[in-house]
Amino acid sequence: MNINLMVTVFTAWGYELSLLELLAFVTAVIGVWLGVYGPRTTWPWWSISSLLYAVLFFQWKYYASGFLQFIFIAGAIAGWFGWGPKGATPQKLTGKEIRIWGLAYLLSWFALYPILKKIGATATFTEAFGFVGSCIAQLLMVLQKYENWIVWFVVDSVYTYQYFAGQQYLTGILYFIFVLIAVGGWKRWLRETAAQVN
């Protein structure tokens, strides 16, 4: 059976939604929603979504976002084995760790920006910001640090703007949903972290 993932599912207001983007959207929502509750089953959904979005992002010339999907897949594999069968056990970063991660974020963002500009990527400033932030948030999530949700909130807010500005509307809606999920994830993981201390 041969399925054309680029076939248009429907067109609305001049926007053509492909089957590929629809499947990427659905699997991403499931993966991130599961991440709020911390079961290990979140990671396969992240992997499927990341693979589908990698294809889309390279087509749209969001090169950093395309490469980022492979980092997400590697993170999903690490998360599957790192979290264990019972899922995540959220913990806090120390003040020193927060400062180190913040400095690494800024330096990496400004180092990546000119590279993306040189290769002709789309939306280079926000792409560099999102790429670096997503790598950090993913790593913090694998390490079960509740601050990952704060980073996701900021990064996904920037991506929401980027994709709406680029007229990738469904993906823009997806990242807005991610912003809302990040708030829920932060609250839930913070409660679980506090419960472990008490």
C-alpha positions as CSV (number, residue, x, y, z in Angstrom):
1,M,0.0,0.0,0.0
2,N,1.5,3.3,-1.1
3,I,0.4,6.4,0.9
4,N,1.3,9.9,-0.3
5,L,1.9,11.9,2.8
6,M,2.1,15.2,0.8
7,V,-1.5,14.8,-0.4
8,T,-3.6,17.8,0.7
9,V,-6.2,16.8,3.3
10,F,-8.1,20.1,3.0
11,T,-7.6,23.8,2.0
12,A,-8.9,26.6,4.2
13,W,-8.4,30.4,3.6
14,G,-5.7,29.5,1.0
15,Y,-3.8,27.2,3.4
16,E,-3.2,23.7,2.2
17,L,-2.9,21.1,5.0
18,S,-1.0,18.0,4.0
19,L,-1.5,14.6,5.5
20,L,2.1,14.8,6.6
21,E,1.6,18.0,8.6
22,L,-1.7,16.6,10.1
23,L,0.0,13.4,11.3
24,A,2.9,15.3,12.7
25,F,0.5,17.6,14.5
26,V,-1.5,14.8,16.1
27,T,1.5,12.8,17.2
28,A,3.2,15.9,18.7
29,V,0.2,16.8,20.8
30,I,-0.1,13.3,22.1
31,G,3.7,13.2,23.0
32,V,3.8,16.5,24.7
33,W,0.5,16.0,26.6
34,L,1.8,12.7,27.9
35,G,5.0,14.4,29.0
36,V,3.0,16.5,31.5
37,Y,2.1,13.3,33.4
38,G,5.5,11.8,33.1
39,P,5.0,8.3,31.8
40,R,7.7,6.7,29.7
41,T,5.3,6.2,26.9
42,T,5.7,9.9,26.0
43,W,9.0,9.2,24.2
44,P,7.9,7.0,21.3
45,W,5.3,9.7,20.4
46,W,8.0,12.4,20.5
47,S,10.1,10.2,18.1
48,I,7.3,9.7,15.5
49,S,6.3,13.4,15.6
50,S,10.0,14.5,15.3
51,L,10.6,12.3,12.3
52,L,7.5,13.7,10.5
53,Y,8.3,17.3,11.4
54,A,11.9,16.9,10.2
55,V,10.6,16.3,6.7
56,L,8.3,19.3,6.9
57,F,10.9,21.7,8.4
58,F,13.5,20.9,5.7
59,Q,10.8,21.5,3.0
60,W,10.1,24.9,4.6
61,K,13.8,25.7,5.0
62,Y,13.7,25.8,8.7
63,Y,17.0,24.0,8.8
64,A,17.7,24.4,12.5
65,S,14.2,23.1,13.4
66,G,14.8,20.2,10.9
67,F,18.1,19.2,12.6
68,L,16.5,19.7,16.0
69,Q,14.1,16.8,15.3
70,F,17.0,14.4,15.3
71,I,18.2,15.7,18.6
72,F,14.6,15.2,19.9
73,I,14.7,11.6,18.7
74,A,18.1,11.0,20.5
75,G,16.6,12.6,23.6
76,A,13.5,10.4,23.3
77,I,15.8,7.3,23.3
78,A,17.7,8.7,26.3
79,G,14.4,9.6,28.1
80,W,13.0,6.1,27.6
81,F,15.9,4.5,29.3
82,G,16.6,7.3,31.8
83,W,13.1,7.7,33.2
84,G,12.6,4.0,33.8
85,P,9.3,2.1,33.8
86,K,7.7,4.3,36.5
87,G,8.3,7.6,34.6
88,A,9.8,10.9,35.6
89,T,10.8,11.9,39.1
90,P,11.0,15.7,38.8
91,Q,13.8,17.6,40.6
92,K,14.9,21.3,40.8
93,L,18.1,22.9,39.4
94,T,20.3,24.8,41.8
95,G,20.8,28.5,41.4
96,K,24.3,28.0,40.1
97,E,23.0,25.5,37.5
98,I,20.3,27.9,36.3
99,R,23.0,30.6,35.8
100,I,25.2,28.2,33.8
101,W,22.3,27.0,31.6
102,G,21.2,30.7,31.0
103,L,24.7,31.7,30.0
104,A,25.1,28.7,27.7
105,Y,21.7,29.6,26.1
106,L,22.8,33.1,25.3
107,L,26.2,32.3,24.0
108,S,24.9,29.4,21.8
109,W,22.0,31.5,20.4
110,F,24.3,34.3,19.2
111,A,26.9,31.8,17.9
112,L,24.3,29.9,15.8
113,Y,22.5,32.9,14.3
114,P,25.2,33.9,11.8
115,I,25.6,30.3,10.7
116,L,21.9,30.0,9.9
117,K,22.0,33.3,8.1
118,K,24.9,32.3,5.9
119,I,23.2,29.0,4.7
120,G,20.0,30.9,3.9
121,A,17.7,29.5,6.5
122,T,14.2,30.9,7.1
123,A,13.7,33.1,10.2
124,T,17.3,32.8,11.3
125,F,17.1,34.9,14.6
126,T,14.1,33.0,16.0
127,E,15.3,29.7,14.5
128,A,18.6,30.0,16.4
129,F,16.8,31.0,19.6
130,G,14.4,28.1,19.3
131,F,17.0,25.5,18.4
132,V,19.3,26.3,21.3
133,G,16.4,26.6,23.8
134,S,14.8,23.4,22.6
135,C,18.1,21.5,23.0
136,I,18.4,22.8,26.6
137,A,14.7,22.1,27.4
138,Q,14.9,18.6,26.0
139,L,18.1,17.8,28.0
140,L,16.5,19.2,31.2
141,M,13.4,17.1,30.5
142,V,15.5,13.9,30.1
143,L,17.3,14.8,33.3
144,Q,13.9,15.2,34.9
145,K,14.4,18.9,35.9
146,Y,11.1,20.7,36.3
147,E,12.6,23.9,34.9
148,N,12.4,22.3,31.4
149,W,8.8,23.5,31.3
150,I,9.8,27.1,31.8
151,V,12.2,26.9,28.9
152,W,9.6,25.2,26.7
153,F,7.1,28.0,27.5
154,V,9.5,30.6,26.3
155,V,10.8,28.7,23.2
156,D,7.3,27.6,22.2
157,S,6.0,31.2,22.4
158,V,8.7,32.3,20.0
159,Y,8.0,29.4,17.7
160,T,4.3,30.2,17.7
161,Y,5.1,33.6,16.4
162,Q,7.5,32.2,13.9
163,Y,5.2,29.7,12.3
164,F,2.2,32.1,12.2
165,A,4.5,34.7,10.5
166,G,5.6,32.1,8.1
167,Q,2.0,31.1,7.3
168,Q,2.4,27.5,8.6
169,Y,-0.8,27.9,10.5
170,L,-1.4,24.4,11.9
171,T,2.1,24.2,13.2
172,G,1.6,27.7,14.7
173,I,-1.5,26.4,16.5
174,L,0.5,23.4,17.6
175,Y,3.1,25.5,19.2
176,F,0.5,27.6,20.9
177,I,-1.0,24.4,22.3
178,F,2.6,23.6,23.5
179,V,2.7,26.9,25.3
180,L,-0.4,26.0,27.2
181,I,0.8,22.4,27.9
182,A,4.1,23.9,29.2
183,V,2.2,25.8,31.8
184,G,0.4,22.6,32.9
185,G,3.6,20.6,32.9
186,W,5.4,23.2,35.0
187,K,2.6,23.3,37.6
188,R,2.4,19.5,37.8
189,W,6.1,18.9,38.0
190,L,6.6,21.6,40.5
191,R,4.0,20.0,42.8
192,E,5.7,16.6,42.4
193,T,9.1,18.2,43.2
194,A,7.7,19.9,46.3
195,A,6.0,16.6,47.4
196,Q,9.3,14.8,47.2
197,V,11.0,17.4,49.4
198,N,8.2,17.2,52.0
